[in-house]
Amino acid sequence: MKKLLPYLLPVLLVVAAADFSPARAQTVDAKQAQEMLAKPNTVLLDVRTPDEFSKGHLRGARNVNFLSTDFPDQVAKLDPNATYVLYCASGNRSGKALALMQQNGFKHVVNAGGYASLKEAGMPAE
């Protein structure tokens, strides 16, 4: 065993440092989000609370509250083959929602960040 240790140590270090998490969350800016939304079968999801959504949201957004206990059930009803552009207030919840969606087989999901930043960048709001 002592003779194997020098050979096993580098392998163990590589394995320990490896990132085995799901695909890294892809983040896009407002321009990229708008380009994606111009394509068919792309859905804009606002993962803020209904109260936040009612105070203003991006035009065409669908509200799916990440903080709701039935969020996983709502996601399960979505088309896993569609493309999704997610946003929230800061990009935090949309990043978490993206990770959850990826874990559930969604392959085309991006995080566009926060509502205020997207609105300031010229994305239409209502």
N, C-alpha and C positions, 0 to 999 in steps of 0.2 A: 504493500500500500504506500509506503514512504517513497518508493520509486515512481509511483504513478502521480503523486501529488504535484510535482512540477509541471506535469502535462495537463492535469485536470484544472489547476488553478486558473490559467488563462481562459479556458472554456467556461468555467463558472463565473468569471468576471464579465464575460461577454453576455452570458445569459442573464445575469443580474442587471446589467445596464440596458438590455433590450426593452423596447416599448411594445408590449403585446396587447395594447389597448386597441379598440376599433379604429378605423381610419380616422385620422385627425380631422377635426371639424374644419370645414372650409368656410372662410369668411370672405364676403364680397363687399365692395363699396356700392354707393348709390347708383353710379353709372352702370356697373356690372349687373346690379339687381334689375335696373330698368331694361337692359338688353335681354336679360333672361325672361322677364315678364312679357316681352314683346313676342316671345315664341309660344306656339300652342302647347297646351297641356302643362302649363306652369301655373302654380297656385301660390298666392301671397297669403301667408299665415301670420296673424298678429297673435302672439301667445300671451299678451297681457290680460289682466282681469277685464270683465265686462264693463266695470266702472271706468277704467282707463280707456278702453276702446270707445265708450260712449262720449268721452270728452274730446275725441279726435283720433282719427286713424288714417292710414294711407288708403287712397281710393282703390276699391276692388278687394280690399283685405277681408279675409274670413277670420273671425275671432274664435280661437281654440285656447281656452284658459289653461296655461301650464300649471297653475297652482290648484286647479280643480282636482278633486279626488278621482274624477272619471276621465282625466286627461288620457291615460293609456287606452281607455275604451274608445274615446273620440279618435285617437290616432289609428286604432285598429280598423275604423270605418273608412279611412282614407285610402286612395288608390296608391299602392306602393310603387307603381310604374310611372307616376307623374313626377314632375319636378317641383320642389317646394322651396320658396324663399321665405325665411322666417325672420321676424323682428320682434323686439319687446321694447322696454324703456331704455335699456343700456346695452343690450347684447348678451347679458348674463343668462337670463331665462331662455332666450332663443338658442344659446349655445347648449344648454342642458337639454332642451327639447330636441335639438338636432341629434345629440348623442343618443337619446332614447329612441328616436325614430330610426337611426342607423342600427341600433341593437335589434330593432324589430323588422329589419330587412329593407328599409328605405335606402336607396342608393343615390338618389339625386336630391340632396337637401343641402342648402347653404344658409349661413347666418349673415343677414344683412346689417345686424347691429341694432342701434337704438332709433326709436321713432323720431325724436327731435332732430337728430343728425340727418336722417334720411329726408325729413321735411325741409330742413335748411338747405340740403343739397339739391332741392328742386323736385323731389318726388311729390306728385299731387296728393293732397290730403283733403279729407272732408270731415 
